[in-house]
Amino acid sequence: MRLAKYLATAGVASRRAAEGLVRAGRVTVAGARVTDPARDVGPDDPVAVDGTPVSDQQARVVYAVNKPPGVVSTARDPQGRPTVVSLLPAGVRLYPVGRLDIDTTGLILVTNDGELAHRLTHPSFEVEKTYRVVVEHPPVREATLKALRDGVELEDGLTAPARVTRIRADTLEIAIHEGRKRQLKRMCETVGHPVKRLERIRFGPLELGDLSRGRWRKLTDADVDALMAAAT
């Protein structure tokens, strides 16, 4: 297994952060400093970060959180704002799977499994996320729905086709598998309907359901297996 993946699977950090740790010279294998994240390591190789041994025996944990507005999607915030990780029990090093804007609410996953986080967020796996979107200037007409479904030209290129359902004159459900910055807000603004409220209601096969704002639940093995199946 590659060193960065080993660190992510062990719950040290996300795969991208693990690559940064290795390149910064903070990781050793059998006492020797390694700076190549692609270096292969075996199950019996002693790996340490900043001199502290890494154990890959840490139990994987995944939480579903209903993120309130005003909470940031990070493990720590230098400005002292509440984070999604601060909503969860202490004791295990956790980080969010992807991000939601500070004013966006709804389903976000938090885990100690960097490999799972990588698979769920990397564009190549095309894991779908579904949002309920309340927009300005209703009603949203059929031509606009078609434009969103076909793809919207943004400054960073044409978006992939989306699944779009009109729930009410001002409310849509939009499912996308890309993860561009502020993508849905930019899409809706481009077609003339700026977003008033945005809530993620589904991540792959996992639904937000009746989970209350600011609350969390620990995912079952079946939930995690379903997420992994969606990211293959």
N, CA, C and O of each residue as an XYZ file, in Angstrom:
928
protein
N       0.848     -1.194      0.000
C       0.000      0.000      0.000
C       0.886      1.247      0.000
O       1.909      1.296      0.683
N       0.477      2.251     -0.774
C       1.247      3.495     -0.793
C       1.161      4.203      0.559
O       0.159      4.116      1.270
N       2.238      4.901      0.884
C       2.360      5.488      2.218
C       1.220      6.460      2.517
O       0.644      6.409      3.604
N       0.879      7.350      1.569
C      -0.192      8.318      1.825
C      -1.515      7.606      2.079
O      -2.275      7.998      2.964
N      -1.789      6.561      1.307
C      -3.029      5.803      1.504
C      -3.004      5.095      2.851
O      -4.030      5.019      3.528
N      -1.848      4.577      3.246
C      -1.704      3.910      4.546
C      -2.042      4.884      5.677
O      -2.769      4.537      6.608
N      -1.509      6.100      5.587
C      -1.776      7.090      6.629
C      -3.252      7.477      6.659
O      -3.835      7.653      7.729
N      -3.852      7.607      5.473
C      -5.271      7.959      5.419
C      -6.133      6.848      5.996
O      -7.059      7.111      6.762
N      -5.834      5.614      5.633
C      -6.602      4.480      6.130
C      -6.460      4.333      7.642
O      -7.387      3.894      8.322
N      -5.287      4.708      8.161
C      -5.053      4.635      9.600
C      -5.725      5.762     10.369
O      -5.701      5.774     11.600
N      -6.323      6.708      9.657
C      -7.027      7.796     10.327
C      -6.142      8.952     10.737
O      -6.548      9.787     11.546
N      -4.924      9.014     10.185
C      -4.021     10.101     10.544
C      -4.497     11.418      9.947
O      -4.474     12.453     10.613
N      -4.927     11.375      8.688
C      -5.364     12.577      7.979
C      -6.038     12.139      6.691
O      -6.011     10.961      6.334
N      -6.646     13.100      5.993
C      -7.160     12.794      4.665
C      -5.974     12.451      3.762
O      -4.823     12.718      4.107
N      -6.267     11.854      2.599
C      -5.153     11.459      1.739
C      -4.342     12.668      1.298
O      -3.113     12.607      1.279
N      -5.000     13.761      0.943
C      -4.264     14.947      0.516
C      -3.398     15.486      1.648
O      -2.240     15.843      1.433
N      -3.963     15.547      2.860
C      -3.181     16.025      4.000
C      -2.039     15.069      4.324
O      -0.954     15.499      4.717
N      -2.286     13.770      4.157
C      -1.235     12.784      4.401
C      -0.078     12.969      3.428
O       1.086     12.850      3.810
N      -0.397     13.259      2.181
C       0.667     13.528      1.209
C       1.501     14.723      1.648
O       2.723     14.724      1.495
N       0.840     15.741      2.194
C       1.562     16.913      2.681
C       2.476     16.584      3.850
O       3.590     17.100      3.936
N       2.004     15.718      4.757
C       2.838     15.313      5.886
C       4.108     14.616      5.410
O       5.197     14.854      5.931
N       3.946     13.746      4.406
C       5.107     13.004      3.899
C       6.083     13.953      3.217
O       7.284     13.909      3.483
N       5.578     14.798      2.351
C       6.466     15.712      1.622
C       7.173     16.684      2.555
O       8.262     17.166      2.243
N       6.553     16.977      3.710
C       7.186     17.877      4.681
C       8.255     17.171      5.516
O       8.892     17.800      6.361
N       8.456     15.884      5.290
C       9.490     15.154      6.017
C       9.103     14.761      7.431
O       9.972     14.522      8.269
N       7.804     14.691      7.705
C       7.343     14.405      9.066
C       7.059     12.921      9.296
O       6.651     12.524     10.387
N       7.278     12.098      8.257
C       6.935     10.682      8.349
C       8.191      9.828      8.196
O       9.038     10.083      7.339
N       8.286      8.819      9.040
C       9.388      7.868      8.929
C       8.829      6.461      8.747
O       7.746      6.133      9.231
N       9.605      5.635      8.030
C       9.299      4.215      7.859
C      10.522      3.437      8.319
O      11.610      3.590      7.765
N      10.339      2.607      9.327
C      11.449      1.855      9.925
C      12.572      2.795     10.350
O      13.749      2.462     10.217
N      12.207      3.961     10.859
C      13.183      4.908     11.374
C      13.802      5.834     10.349
O      14.514      6.771     10.712
N      13.539      5.586      9.061
C      14.126      6.407      8.000
C      13.083      7.412      7.487
O      11.938      7.048      7.221
N      13.489      8.658      7.355
C      12.574      9.685      6.880
C      12.221      9.445      5.411
O      13.094      9.154      4.594
N      10.948      9.571      5.090
C      10.464      9.343      3.728
C       9.734     10.594      3.270
O       8.950     11.174      4.021
N       9.994     11.010      2.023
C       9.333     12.205      1.484
C       8.526     11.899      0.227
O       7.998     12.814     -0.406
N       8.425     10.625     -0.138
C       7.650     10.228     -1.313
C       6.336      9.594     -0.875
O       6.352      8.489     -0.333
N       5.189     10.258     -1.091
C       3.901      9.692     -0.657
C       3.552      8.377     -1.328
O       2.721      7.622     -0.825
N       4.202      8.089     -2.495
C       3.902      6.866     -3.227
C       4.754      5.688     -2.770
O       4.620      4.584     -3.299
N       5.621      5.910     -1.803
C       6.459      4.828     -1.280
C       5.567      3.696     -0.764
O       4.618      3.951     -0.022
N       5.856      2.463     -1.142
C       5.084      1.307     -0.685
C       5.482      0.926      0.737
O       6.661      0.925      1.091
N       4.480      0.607      1.537
C       4.731      0.105      2.886
C       3.893     -1.151      3.101
O       2.802     -1.285      2.547
N       4.408     -2.053      3.898
C       3.694     -3.278      4.220
C       3.045     -3.197      5.590
O       3.300     -2.258      6.344
N       2.207     -4.176      5.918
C       1.488     -4.144      7.200
C       2.405     -4.221      8.418
O       2.015     -3.820      9.515
N       3.613     -4.730      8.231
C       4.531     -4.868      9.360
C       5.573     -3.757      9.422
O       6.412     -3.748     10.323
N       5.530     -2.817      8.475
C       6.501     -1.724      8.493
C       6.145     -0.724      9.590
O       5.011     -0.248      9.636
N       7.087     -0.396     10.476
C       6.798      0.607     11.512
C       6.793      2.018     10.913
O       7.809      2.493     10.405
N       5.649      2.667     10.980
C       5.488      4.016     10.433
C       5.219      4.969     11.583
O       4.462      4.650     12.500
N       5.838      6.138     11.534
C       5.634      7.139     12.584
C       5.461      8.513     11.962
O       6.028      8.803     10.909
N       4.678      9.353     12.615
C       4.494     10.750     12.209
C       4.966     11.622     13.359
O       4.461     11.525     14.478
N       5.943     12.478     13.071
C       6.550     13.334     14.103
C       7.042     12.502     15.278
O       6.973     12.929     16.431
N       7.541     11.302     14.969
C       8.103     10.433     15.994
C       7.110      9.571     16.731
O       7.506      8.726     17.534
N       5.804      9.765     16.475
C       4.762      8.983     17.143
C       4.317      7.843     16.245
O       3.895      8.085     15.115
N       4.400      6.595     16.720
C       4.017      5.454     15.868
C       2.556      5.542     15.426
O       1.680      5.993     16.163
N       2.337      5.095     14.203
C       0.993      5.062     13.629
C       0.464      3.642     13.736
O       1.146      2.683     13.376
N      -0.733      3.524     14.225
C      -1.407      2.222     14.267
C      -2.530      2.209     13.250
O      -3.331      3.142     13.184
N      -2.586      1.152     12.462
C      -3.695      1.047     11.508
C      -4.840      0.227     12.089
O      -5.722     -0.222     11.357
N      -4.825      0.033     13.400
C      -5.861     -0.755     14.045
C      -7.000      0.100     14.596
O      -7.933     -0.426     15.202
N      -6.928      1.405     14.389
C      -7.982      2.287     14.885
C      -9.296      1.972     14.184
O      -9.342      1.892     12.956
N     -10.331      1.798     14.932
C     -11.636      1.457     14.352
C     -12.154      2.626     13.524
O     -12.109      3.783     13.944
N     -12.643      2.290     12.341
C     -13.234      3.319     11.489
C     -14.556      3.787     12.083
O     -15.352      2.989     12.578
N     -14.772      5.102     12.021
C     -16.033      5.661     12.480
C     -16.476      6.709     11.470
O     -15.663      7.490     10.975
N     -17.774      6.723     11.166
C     -18.337      7.700     10.244
C     -19.616      8.247     10.866
O     -20.487      7.492     11.297
N     -19.710      9.561     10.903
C     -20.906     10.213     11.434
C     -21.623     10.966     10.325
O     -20.989     11.532      9.434
N     -22.944     10.968     10.386
C     -23.766     11.877      9.586
C     -24.173     13.037     10.487
O     -24.688     12.823     11.584
N     -23.945     14.249     10.031
C     -24.241     15.447     10.806
C     -25.181     16.338      9.994
O     -24.993     16.499      8.788
N     -26.177     16.908     10.638
C     -27.021     17.918     10.007
C     -26.433     19.278     10.366
O     -26.685     19.809     11.448
N     -25.650     19.834      9.449
C     -24.906     21.060      9.734
C     -25.829     22.273      9.806
O     -26.594     22.534      8.878
N     -25.755     23.010     10.909
C     -26.528     24.262     11.003
C     -25.814     25.384     10.242
O     -24.634     25.255      9.916
N     -26.518     26.479      9.959
C     -25.840     27.646      9.391
C     -24.879     28.239     10.416
O     -25.109     28.137     11.622
N     -23.808     28.857      9.937
C     -22.836     29.470     10.828
C     -21.766     28.530     11.331
O     -20.866     28.951     12.057
N     -21.848     27.238     10.952
C     -20.855     26.241     11.339
C     -19.980     25.949     10.128
O     -20.486     25.751      9.023
N     -18.660     25.923     10.336
C     -17.742     25.716      9.217
C     -17.398     24.242      9.080
O     -17.381     23.494     10.058
N     -17.124     23.842      7.840
C     -16.889     22.427      7.521
C     -15.411     22.085      7.604
O     -14.814     21.636      6.626
N     -14.824     22.299      8.772
C     -13.421     21.996      9.010
C     -13.283     21.345     10.382
O     -14.219     21.332     11.181
N     -12.099     20.809     10.633
C     -11.841     20.233     11.949
C     -11.516     21.311     12.976
O     -11.854     21.185     14.153
N     -10.849     22.387     12.511
C     -10.495     23.507     13.388
C     -10.666     24.793     12.600
O     -10.577     24.797     11.372
N     -10.912     25.881     13.310
C     -11.082     27.159     12.627
C     -10.264     28.226     13.337
O     -10.471     28.466     14.526
N      -9.330     28.877     12.625
C      -8.475     29.882     13.271
C      -9.255     31.095     13.760
O      -8.769     31.836     14.614
N     -10.460     31.309     13.230
C     -11.275     32.438     13.669
C     -12.157     32.095     14.862
O     -12.905     32.941     15.353
N     -12.069     30.855     15.325
C     -12.812     30.464     16.509
C     -14.285     30.177     16.279
O     -15.061     30.105     17.233
N     -14.683     30.010     15.004
C     -16.078     29.691     14.721
C     -16.344     28.214     15.010
O     -15.421     27.403     14.954
N     -17.592     27.854     15.318
C     -17.892     26.442     15.559
C     -17.670     25.622     14.292
O     -17.922     26.093     13.183
N     -17.200     24.402     14.468
C     -16.931     23.506     13.344
C     -17.823     22.276     13.444
O     -18.366     21.975     14.507
N     -17.970     21.563     12.321
C     -18.780     20.342     12.342
C     -18.170     19.304     13.282
O     -18.891     18.526     13.906
N     -16.845     19.296     13.378
C     -16.195     18.334     14.270
C     -16.505     18.652     15.727
O     -16.606     17.744     16.552
N     -16.657     19.935     16.049
C     -16.955     20.306     17.443
C     -18.351     19.868     17.878
O     -18.650     19.870     19.072
N     -19.198     19.500     16.942
C     -20.533     19.011     17.274
C     -20.527     17.550     17.719
O     -21.533     17.050     18.224
N     -19.393     16.863     17.533
C     -19.311     15.424     17.751
C     -18.575     15.075     19.038
O     -17.889     15.924     19.607
N     -18.710     13.832     19.502
C     -17.997     13.420     20.711
C     -16.485     13.545     20.532
O     -15.960     13.269     19.453
N     -15.799     13.953     21.571
C     -14.346     14.062     21.521
C     -13.720     12.684     21.701
O     -14.373     11.735     22.136
N     -12.440     12.599     21.357
C     -11.705     11.373     21.627
C     -11.130     10.705     20.402
O     -10.177      9.936     20.526
N     -11.668     10.965     19.218
C     -11.152     10.392     17.983
C     -10.853     11.537     17.026
O     -11.636     12.480     16.910
N      -9.717     11.449     16.343
C      -9.349     12.487     15.391
C     -10.245     12.362     14.157
O     -10.242     11.329     13.488
N     -11.000     13.399     13.863
C     -11.999     13.367     12.797
C     -11.809     14.539     11.843
O     -11.212     15.556     12.196
N     -12.321     14.381     10.647
C     -12.332     15.475      9.690
C     -13.520     15.292      8.758
O     -13.958     14.164      8.531
N     -14.052     16.395      8.211
C     -15.242     16.302      7.367
C     -14.927     15.749      5.983
O     -13.812     15.882      5.479
N     -15.929     15.133      5.390
C     -15.829     14.605      4.027
C     -16.341     15.699      3.090
O     -17.550     15.860      2.924
N     -15.430     16.446      2.481
C     -15.825     17.570      1.659
C     -16.265     18.745      2.514
O     -16.014     18.784      3.719
N     -16.929     19.705      1.870
C     -17.307     20.922      2.578
C     -18.689     21.399      2.150
O     -19.154     21.125      1.043
N     -19.319     22.113      3.054
C     -20.510     22.895      2.754
C     -20.196     24.336      3.120
O     -19.491     24.587      4.097
N     -20.714     25.292      2.342
C     -20.519     26.703      2.681
C     -21.064     26.983      4.077
O     -21.922     26.254      4.575
N     -20.567     28.032      4.697
C     -20.948     28.331      6.078
C     -22.450     28.561      6.215
O     -23.023     28.265      7.263
N     -23.102     29.088      5.167
C     -24.536     29.338      5.255
C     -25.376     28.187      4.697
O     -26.605     28.247      4.734
N     -24.729     27.148      4.184
C     -25.441     25.974      3.674
C     -25.661     24.985      4.810
O     -24.771     24.768      5.633
N     -26.824     24.398      4.852
C     -27.172     23.454      5.912
C     -27.276     22.042      5.341
O     -27.183     21.825      4.133
N     -27.474     21.091      6.256
C     -27.795     19.741      5.825
C     -26.687     18.730      6.039
O     -25.799     18.910      6.872
N     -26.766     17.664      5.263
C     -25.988     16.454      5.506
C     -24.521     16.624      5.148
O     -24.176     16.944      4.011
N     -23.662     16.404      6.141
C     -22.230     16.318      5.906
C     -21.716     15.122      6.687
O     -22.167     14.858      7.802
N     -20.774     14.399      6.100
C     -20.183     13.234      6.745
C     -18.873     13.636      7.405
O     -18.137     14.477      6.891
N     -18.593     13.024      8.548
C     -17.356     13.268      9.288
C     -16.783     11.904      9.654
O     -17.512     11.031     10.124
N     -15.484     11.715      9.442
C     -14.903     10.389      9.621
C     -13.443     10.476     10.048
O     -12.839     11.549     10.037
N     -12.887      9.326     10.424
C     -11.443      9.209     10.630
C     -10.806      8.358      9.546
O      -9.623      8.029      9.633
N     -11.582      7.995      8.515
C     -11.110      7.138      7.435
C     -10.791      7.992      6.217
O     -11.686      8.360      5.455
N      -9.521      8.304      6.038
C      -9.127      9.168      4.940
C      -9.365      8.561      3.577
O      -9.673      9.280      2.627
N      -9.228      7.243      3.460
C      -9.453      6.606      2.168
C     -10.921      6.689      1.763
O     -11.230      6.946      0.600
N     -11.818      6.477      2.710
C     -13.240      6.619      2.425
C     -13.552      8.058      2.014
O     -14.276      8.283      1.044
N     -13.008      9.030      2.748
C     -13.237     10.435      2.428
C     -12.744     10.751      1.019
O     -13.407     11.469      0.271
N     -11.596     10.221      0.663
C     -11.037     10.454     -0.672
C     -11.970      9.910     -1.751
O     -12.243     10.596     -2.736
N     -12.454      8.704     -1.577
C     -13.298      8.078     -2.596
C     -14.640      8.794     -2.728
O     -15.194      8.877     -3.824
N     -15.157      9.303     -1.635
C     -16.459      9.962     -1.674
C     -16.403     11.366     -2.275
O     -17.424     11.889     -2.721
N     -15.224     11.975     -2.288
C     -15.120     13.357     -2.755
C     -14.360     13.510     -4.071
O     -14.501     14.537     -4.735
N     -13.566     12.527     -4.464
C     -12.790     12.689     -5.699
C     -13.719     12.657     -6.908
O     -14.567     11.770     -7.003
N     -13.577     13.605     -7.832
C     -14.497     13.676     -8.973
C     -14.558     12.400     -9.808
O     -15.586     12.123    -10.427
N     -13.484     11.620     -9.838
C     -13.468     10.427    -10.687
C     -14.479      9.381    -10.251
O     -14.876      8.542    -11.059
N     -14.907      9.410     -8.992
C     -15.861      8.410     -8.502
C     -17.320      8.846     -8.696
O     -18.235      8.032     -8.568
N     -17.532     10.124     -9.002
C     -18.852     10.647     -9.376
C     -19.952     10.275     -8.375
O     -21.038      9.846     -8.764
N     -19.655     10.446     -7.083
C     -20.676     10.190     -6.057
C     -21.648     11.376     -6.040
O     -21.236     12.526     -5.895
N     -22.921     11.082     -6.187
C     -23.924     12.124     -6.332
C     -24.319     12.722     -4.982
O     -24.454     12.008     -3.989
N     -24.499     14.032     -4.964
C     -25.019     14.737     -3.792
C     -26.274     15.487     -4.213
O     -26.308     16.107     -5.276
N     -27.305     15.428     -3.375
C     -28.589     16.028     -3.710
C     -28.901     17.162     -2.734
O     -28.709     17.029     -1.525
N     -29.382     18.276     -3.278
C     -29.644     19.477     -2.492
C     -31.077     19.949     -2.727
O     -31.627     19.812     -3.820
N     -31.665     20.509     -1.670
C     -32.925     21.229     -1.805
C     -32.577     22.714     -1.866
O     -31.911     23.242     -0.975
N     -33.031     23.380     -2.923
C     -32.611     24.743     -3.216
C     -33.837     25.646     -3.298
O     -34.744     25.387     -4.089
N     -33.873     26.692     -2.494
C     -34.916     27.713     -2.570
C     -34.302     28.919     -3.266
O     -33.259     29.422     -2.849
N     -34.958     29.384     -4.336
C     -34.366     30.417     -5.182
C     -35.241     31.661     -5.233
O     -36.414     31.644     -4.861
N     -34.635     32.729     -5.700
C     -35.345     33.986     -5.917
C     -36.019     33.979     -7.299
O     -35.728     33.141     -8.153
N     -36.911     34.925     -7.481
C     -37.577     35.178     -8.764
C     -38.348     33.970     -9.300
O     -38.184     33.591    -10.460
N     -39.184     33.370     -8.459
C     -40.007     32.283     -8.976
C     -41.071     32.833     -9.947
O     -41.350     34.032     -9.960
N     -41.657     31.934    -10.758
C     -41.432     30.494    -10.798
C     -40.230     30.123    -11.673
O     -39.829     30.887    -12.552
N     -39.670     28.948    -11.420
C     -38.604     28.415    -12.262
C     -39.275     27.666    -13.414
O     -39.978     26.680    -13.194
N     -39.057     28.131    -14.624
C     -39.777     27.598    -15.771
C     -39.050     26.419    -16.406
O     -37.894     26.137    -16.091
N     -39.747     25.743    -17.300
C     -39.224     24.519    -17.908
C     -37.919     24.762    -18.651
O     -37.018     23.924    -18.607
N     -37.807     25.880    -19.322
C     -36.576     26.163    -20.062
C     -35.374     26.266    -19.118
O     -34.265     25.852    -19.455
N     -35.618     26.826    -17.938
C     -34.541     26.938    -16.945
C     -34.182     25.575    -16.383
O     -33.004     25.271    -16.198
N     -35.180     24.754    -16.110
C     -34.912     23.395    -15.639
C     -34.077     22.633    -16.665
O     -33.143     21.915    -16.307
N     -34.415     22.794    -17.924
C     -33.661     22.102    -18.973
C     -32.216     22.582    -19.026
O     -31.296     21.786    -19.218
N     -32.021     23.898    -18.853
C     -30.661     24.436    -18.861
C     -29.830     23.843    -17.724
O     -28.670     23.484    -17.923
N     -30.419     23.740    -16.536
C     -29.702     23.160    -15.403
C     -29.404     21.683    -15.651
O     -28.328     21.192    -15.308
N     -30.368     20.978    -16.252
C     -30.173     19.554    -16.522
C     -29.096     19.312    -17.572
O     -28.333     18.351    -17.483
N     -29.043     20.190    -18.564
C     -28.093     19.987    -19.668
C     -26.677     20.414    -19.313
O     -25.711     19.906    -19.882
N     -26.551     21.352    -18.366
C     -25.244     21.898    -18.024
C     -25.224     23.397    -18.210
O     -25.782     23.919    -19.175
N     -24.576     24.096    -17.281
C     -24.532     25.554    -17.281
C     -23.089     25.995    -17.497
O     -22.173     25.477    -16.858
N     -22.891     26.954    -18.403
C     -21.553     27.467    -18.667
C     -21.161     28.444    -17.562
O     -21.752     29.516    -17.433
N     -20.149     28.060    -16.758
C     -19.607     28.909    -15.701
C     -18.224     29.390    -16.107
O     -17.697     28.973    -17.138
N     -17.631     30.267    -15.298
C     -16.315     30.793    -15.651
C     -15.240     29.715    -15.658
O     -14.195     29.887    -16.286
N     -15.488     28.589    -14.958
C     -14.530     27.491    -14.964
C     -15.011     26.321    -15.824
O     -14.576     25.184    -15.636
N     -15.912     26.608    -16.770
C     -16.312     25.581    -17.720
C     -17.743     25.125    -17.561
O     -18.433     25.499    -16.612
N     -18.180     24.307    -18.509
C     -19.543     23.784    -18.519
C     -19.716     22.747    -17.421
O     -18.879     21.859    -17.256
N     -20.814     22.864    -16.665
C     -21.072     21.871    -15.622
C     -21.599     20.583    -16.243
O     -22.163     20.594    -17.337
N     -21.412     19.492    -15.543
C     -21.955     18.215    -15.990
C     -23.476     18.239    -15.863
O     -24.018     18.997    -15.059
N     -24.164     17.419    -16.646
C     -25.626     17.356    -16.510
C     -26.038     17.048    -15.077
O     -25.391     16.264    -14.383
N     -27.135     17.682    -14.644
C     -27.646     17.506    -13.288
C     -29.041     16.900    -13.355
O     -29.737     17.023    -14.362
N     -29.438     16.246    -12.274
C     -30.826     15.800    -12.137
C     -31.580     16.884    -11.374
O     -31.196     17.239    -10.260
N     -32.628     17.400    -11.955
C     -33.340     18.540    -11.375
C     -34.827     18.238    -11.320
O     -35.425     17.837    -12.319
N     -35.426     18.431    -10.146
C     -36.863     18.273     -9.954
C     -37.416     19.543     -9.333
O     -36.867     20.045     -8.352
N     -38.502     20.070     -9.897
C     -39.150     21.240     -9.313
C     -40.158     20.766     -8.269
O     -41.088     20.022     -8.580
N     -39.961     21.206     -7.029
C     -40.826     20.814     -5.921
C     -41.956     21.823     -5.751
O     -43.118     21.452     -5.592
N     -41.600     23.086     -5.786
C     -42.558     24.193     -5.742
C     -42.071     25.264     -6.701
O     -41.012     25.124     -7.313
N     -42.837     26.322     -6.829
C     -42.469     27.376     -7.784
C     -41.074     27.924     -7.516
O     -40.367     28.311     -8.447
N     -40.669     27.960     -6.224
C     -39.363     28.519     -5.863
C     -38.402     27.481     -5.292
O     -37.351     27.850     -4.768
N     -38.731     26.206     -5.377
C     -37.932     25.175     -4.708
C     -37.608     24.041     -5.677
O     -38.483     23.494     -6.349
N     -36.321     23.710     -5.723
C     -35.838     22.642     -6.595
C     -35.079     21.613     -5.774
O     -34.559     21.921     -4.701
N     -35.018     20.394     -6.282
C     -34.048     19.405     -5.814
C     -33.075     19.169     -6.957
O     -33.472     18.809     -8.065
N     -31.798     19.377     -6.672
C     -30.758     19.271     -7.693
C     -29.702     18.272     -7.218
O     -29.174     18.389     -6.112
N     -29.406     17.292     -8.066
C     -28.387     16.291     -7.753
C     -27.215     16.467     -8.722
O     -27.397     16.463     -9.939
N     -26.026     16.619     -8.169
C     -24.811     16.780     -8.970
C     -23.743     15.836     -8.441
O     -23.813     15.389     -7.296
N     -22.752     15.533     -9.279
C     -21.642     14.697     -8.807
C     -20.308     15.433     -8.868
O     -19.269     14.878     -8.510
N     -20.341     16.690     -9.325
C     -19.127     17.502     -9.289
C     -19.027     18.187     -7.924
O     -19.977     18.180     -7.141
N     -17.874     18.772     -7.658
C     -17.697     19.450     -6.380
C     -16.999     20.782     -6.516
O     -16.143     21.123     -5.700
N     -17.355     21.542     -7.544
C     -16.721     22.842     -7.718
C     -17.150     23.812     -6.612
O     -18.207     23.653     -6.003
N     -16.325     24.794     -6.375
C     -16.600     25.764     -5.313
C     -17.882     26.524     -5.621
O     -18.033     27.092     -6.703
N     -18.807     26.532     -4.660
C     -20.075     27.258     -4.757
C     -20.815     26.914     -6.048
O     -21.462     27.777     -6.641
N     -20.722     25.675     -6.478
C     -21.221     25.324     -7.802
C     -22.714     25.569     -7.972
O     -23.125     26.216     -8.936
N     -23.529     25.066     -7.057
C     -24.966     25.224     -7.215
C     -25.384     26.692     -7.167
O     -26.252     27.117     -7.930
N     -24.783     27.451     -6.291
C     -25.113     28.873     -6.205
C     -24.778     29.577     -7.509
O     -25.539     30.425     -7.976
N     -23.653     29.232     -8.090
C     -23.259     29.864     -9.348
C     -24.163     29.415    -10.497
O     -24.520     30.219    -11.358
N     -24.530     28.141    -10.510
C     -25.426     27.635    -11.552
C     -26.768     28.364    -11.514
O     -27.262     28.835    -12.538
N     -27.343     28.447    -10.323
C     -28.665     29.065    -10.205
C     -28.610     30.557    -10.517
O     -29.518     31.095    -11.150
N     -27.557     31.217    -10.077
C     -27.423     32.641    -10.379
C     -27.296     32.870    -11.879
O     -27.857     33.825    -12.416
N     -26.558     31.992    -12.553
C     -26.352     32.132    -13.993
C     -27.665     32.020    -14.768
O     -27.838     32.690    -15.786
N     -28.582     31.188    -14.300
C     -29.866     31.024    -15.002
C     -30.940     31.978    -14.474
O     -32.114     31.848    -14.820
N     -30.529     32.950    -13.624
C     -31.446     33.994    -13.218
C     -32.219     33.758    -11.944
O     -33.202     34.448    -11.673
N     -31.782     32.783    -11.150
C     -32.489     32.479     -9.904
C     -31.480     32.332     -8.750
O     -31.165     31.210     -8.354
N     -30.975     33.441     -8.211
C     -30.031     33.351     -7.091
C     -30.612     32.535     -5.936
O     -31.821     32.520     -5.703
N     -29.716     31.861     -5.228
C     -30.121     30.958     -4.147
C     -30.437     31.749     -2.884
O     -29.668     32.619     -2.475
N     -31.573     31.439     -2.272
C     -31.932     32.000     -0.971
C     -31.539     31.053      0.151
O     -30.990     31.486      1.164
N     -31.816     29.758     -0.020
C     -31.465     28.747      0.981
C     -31.009     27.485      0.274
O     -31.535     27.111     -0.775
N     -30.016     26.836      0.874
C     -29.443     25.630      0.277
C     -29.217     24.595      1.368
O     -28.572     24.872      2.379
N     -29.754     23.402      1.151
C     -29.636     22.321      2.129
C     -29.292     21.033      1.399
O     -29.960     20.669      0.431
N     -28.255     20.341      1.856
C     -27.947     19.029      1.284
C     -28.819     17.981      1.982
O     -28.838     17.896      3.210
N     -29.529     17.196      1.195
C     -30.455     16.217      1.757
C     -30.034     14.770      1.496
O     -30.607     13.843      2.069
N     -29.039     14.577      0.637
C     -28.590     13.218      0.352
C     -27.125     13.242     -0.069
O     -26.686     14.143     -0.783
N     -26.378     12.239      0.382
C     -24.987     12.059     -0.025
C     -24.873     10.619     -0.522
O     -24.888      9.680      0.274
N     -24.760     10.449     -1.833
C     -24.802      9.096     -2.379
C     -26.118      8.438     -1.997
O     -27.182      9.010     -2.234
N     -26.068      7.245     -1.411
C     -27.293      6.557     -1.008
C     -27.821      6.984      0.361
O     -28.893      6.544      0.777
N     -27.083      7.828      1.055
C     -27.422      8.180      2.435
C     -28.309      9.420      2.470
O     -27.964     10.446      1.884
N     -29.446      9.333      3.151
C     -30.377     10.449      3.237
C     -30.265     11.159      4.589
O     -29.954     10.545      5.610
N     -30.525     12.463      4.565
C     -30.559     13.234      5.812
C     -31.717     12.781      6.693
O     -31.577     12.687      7.913
N     -32.853     12.504      6.075
C     -34.009     12.014      6.820
C     -34.485     13.010      7.861
O     -34.534     14.213      7.607
N     -34.837     12.496      9.046
C     -35.385     13.358     10.100
C     -34.336     13.769     11.131
O     -34.680     14.162     12.246
N     -33.066     13.679     10.763
C     -32.000     14.116     11.665
C     -32.126     15.617     11.895
O     -32.133     16.397     10.943
N     -32.225     16.022     13.163
C     -32.468     17.421     13.498
C     -31.224     18.271     13.258
O     -30.102     17.767     13.297
N     -31.429     19.553     13.013
C     -30.345     20.505     12.795
C     -29.402     20.515     13.992
O     -29.836     20.680     15.132
N     -28.111     20.338     13.725
C     -27.104     20.337     14.774
C     -26.888     18.990     15.436
O     -26.032     18.865     16.312
N     -27.651     17.974     15.034
C     -27.539     16.641     15.622
C     -26.736     15.726     14.696
O     -26.466     16.068     13.545
N     -26.367     14.577     15.211
C     -25.573     13.620     14.459
C     -26.022     12.207     14.769
O     -26.695     11.954     15.768
N     -25.639     11.289     13.893
C     -25.803      9.862     14.181
C     -24.605      9.110     13.622
O     -24.053      9.472     12.583
N     -24.223      8.077     14.319
C     -23.123      7.233     13.871
C     -23.643      6.257     12.832
O     -24.664      5.604     13.046
N     -22.947      6.153     11.709
C     -23.408      5.277     10.645
C     -23.174      3.815     10.997
O     -22.202      3.468     11.667
N     -24.071      2.979     10.538
C     -23.932      1.540     10.720
C     -22.970      0.979      9.677
O     -22.624      1.661      8.713
N     -22.542     -0.262      9.873
C     -21.691     -0.916      8.878
C     -22.398     -0.980      7.529
O     -21.761     -0.832      6.486
N     -23.715     -1.200      7.546
C     -24.465     -1.257      6.294
C     -24.461      0.099      5.585
O     -24.363      0.163      4.359
N     -24.568      1.180      6.361
C     -24.503      2.524      5.778
C     -23.167      2.747      5.095
O     -23.107      3.243      3.970
N     -22.084      2.372      5.792
C     -20.744      2.596      5.252
C     -20.504      1.725      4.028
O     -19.890      2.172      3.059
N     -20.987      0.477      4.065
C     -20.849     -0.396      2.901
C     -21.568      0.195      1.693
O     -21.067      0.108      0.572
N     -22.730      0.791      1.910
C     -23.477      1.404      0.815
C     -22.719      2.609      0.246
O     -22.698      2.818     -0.967
N     -22.101      3.396      1.124
C     -21.300      4.522      0.662
C     -20.104      4.041     -0.151
O     -19.791      4.616     -1.194
N     -19.433      2.992      0.320
C     -18.290      2.458     -0.401
C     -18.711      1.924     -1.770
O     -17.994      2.091     -2.757
N     -19.876      1.281     -1.821
C     -20.367      0.746     -3.090
C     -20.645      1.871     -4.079
O     -20.459      1.709     -5.285
N     -21.095      3.024     -3.554
C     -21.378      4.154     -4.435
C     -20.109      4.793     -4.973
O     -20.154      5.517     -5.968
N     -18.977      4.535     -4.328
C     -17.708      5.160     -4.706
C     -16.768      4.150     -5.349
O     -15.561      4.179     -5.109
N     -17.314      3.268     -6.155
C     -16.493      2.272     -6.850
C     -16.603      2.460     -8.348
O     -15.984      1.718     -9.111
